Amino acid sequence: MVQVFGWEMIPVRPIPALLVALLALTACGEDSELRTVREARLNVYPDRYKADLAAAVHSYAADPTNIRDAYVTDPAIRKIGEQNRYAACVRFNAKNSDGRYTGSRDLMAIFVSGRFDQFVDPSLPGSQSPVATEVKEQCGKADYSRFPELEALKR
């Protein structure tokens, strides 16, 4: 007990756990706002998605010439693992390095800040990850439209 002006007072001590909790809640609010701003910067609609995809497939396919049966979906915000990103499904039949058609394949193109970032190919050997399964499911039931720009690629 502490005496103040003749009164016995109980010393007041801040409770460390309460202060830590208050600081954590304040930080969570800032993290949430920062996360929202970051997501907005990363999730910009890819206006040039067809040109970006044609360039990416040109590099991705063993033989980018004479691609058949090319289709694409419009970019949309999709759940990719733990994140939401603009993504489009691409379907095409390309030749392998031996010059033989490999059959139609579905890829998911992921865009970051309005530009192509990467393909997720669920058909690759060992692609049993949850993300590959999500891609297979999402692209399997997507609404595709013709993609003649992909069929017109030259070396």
For each residue, the residues with C-beta under 8 A, 3 or more apart:
1: 8 9 10
2: 8 9 10 11
3: 6 7 8 9
4: 7 9
5:
6: 3
7: 3 4
8: 1 2 3
9: 1 2 3 4
10: 1 2
11: 2
12:
13:
14: 18 19
15: 18 19
16: 19 20
17: 20 21
18: 14 15 21 22
19: 14 15 16 22 23
20: 16 17 23 24
21: 17 18 24 25
22: 18 19 25 26
23: 19 20 26 27
24: 20 21 27 28
25: 21 22 28 29
26: 22 23 29 30
27: 23 24 30 31
28: 24 25 31 32
29: 25 26 32 33
30: 26 27 33 34
31: 27 28 34 35
32: 28 29 35 36
33: 29 30 36 37
34: 30 31 37 38
35: 31 32 38 39
36: 32 33 39 40
37: 33 34 40 41
38: 34 35 41 42
39: 35 36 42 43 84
40: 36 37 43
41: 37 38 44 113
42: 38 39 85 112 113
43: 39 40 77 84 85 86
44: 41 86 111 113 114
45: 75 86 114
46: 49 52 75 86 88 111 114 115 116
47: 114
48: 51 52 114 115
49: 46 52 53 72 75 88 109 111 116
50: 53 54 72 147 149
51: 48 54 55 149
52: 46 48 49 55 56 109 111 115 116
53: 49 50 56 57 72 88 90 109 116 147 150
54: 50 51 57 58 149 150 153
55: 51 52 58 59 116
56: 52 53 59 60 109 116 119
57: 53 54 60 61 64 67 90 92 94 150 153
58: 54 55 61 64 153
59: 55 56 64
60: 56 57 64 107 119
61: 57 58 64 67 92 94 95
62: 94 95 96 97
63: 66 94 95 96 97 99
64: 57 58 59 60 61 67 94 153 155
65: 95 153 154 155
66: 63 95
67: 57 61 64 70 92 93 94 150 151 153
68: 92 93 94 101 151
69: 91 92 93 104
70: 67 90 91 92 146 147 148 149 150 151
71: 90 91 92 144 145 146 147
72: 49 50 53 88 89 90 91 144 145 147 150
73: 76 88 89 90 139 142 143 144 145
74: 88 145
75: 45 46 49 86 87 88 111
76: 73 86 87 88
77: 43 84 85 86 87
78: 84 85 86 87 108 138
79: 83 84 134
80: 83 84 85 87 108 110 120 131 134 135
81: 130 131 134
82:
83: 79 80
84: 39 43 77 78 79 80
85: 42 43 77 78 80 110 111 112 117
86: 43 44 45 46 75 76 77 78 110 111 114
87: 75 76 77 78 80 108 109 110 111 138
88: 46 49 53 72 73 74 75 76 108 109 111
89: 72 73 106 107 108 109 138 139 142 144
90: 53 57 70 71 72 73 106 107 108 109 119 147 150
91: 69 70 71 72 104 105 106 107 139 144
92: 57 61 67 68 69 70 71 104 105 147 150 151
93: 67 68 69 101 102 103 104 105
94: 57 61 62 63 64 67 68 101 102 105
95: 61 62 63 65 66 98 99 100 101 102
96: 62 63 99 100 101 102
97: 62 63
98: 95
99: 63 95 96
100: 95 96
101: 68 93 94 95 96
102: 93 94 95 96 105
103: 93
104: 69 91 92 93
105: 91 92 93 94 102 121 123
106: 89 90 91 122 123 135 136 139 140
107: 60 89 90 91 119 120 121 139
108: 78 80 87 88 89 90 119 120 122 135 138 139
109: 49 52 53 56 87 88 89 90 116 118 119
110: 80 85 86 87 116 117 118 119 120
111: 44 46 49 52 75 85 86 87 88 114 115 116 117
112: 42 85 115 117
113: 41 42 44
114: 44 45 46 47 48 86 111
115: 46 48 52 111 112
116: 46 49 52 53 55 56 109 110 111
117: 85 110 111 112
118: 109 110
119: 56 60 90 107 108 109 110
120: 80 107 108 110 131 132 135
121: 105 107 124 127
122: 106 108 127 132 133 135 136 139
123: 105 106 127
124: 121 127 132
125:
126:
127: 121 122 123 124 132
128: 132 133
129: 132 133
130: 81 133 134
131: 80 81 120 134 135
132: 120 122 124 127 128 129 135 136
133: 122 128 129 130 136 137
134: 79 80 81 130 131 137 138
135: 80 106 108 120 122 131 132 138 139
136: 106 122 132 133 139 140
137: 133 134 140 141
138: 78 87 89 108 134 135 141 142
139: 73 89 91 106 107 108 122 135 136 142
140: 106 136 137
141: 137 138
142: 73 89 138 139
143: 73
144: 71 72 73 89 91
145: 71 72 73 74
146: 70 71
147: 50 53 70 71 72 90 92 150 151
148: 70 151 152
149: 50 51 54 70 152 153
150: 53 54 57 67 70 72 90 92 147 153
151: 67 68 70 92 147 148
152: 148 149
153: 54 57 58 64 65 67 149 150
154: 65
155: 64 65
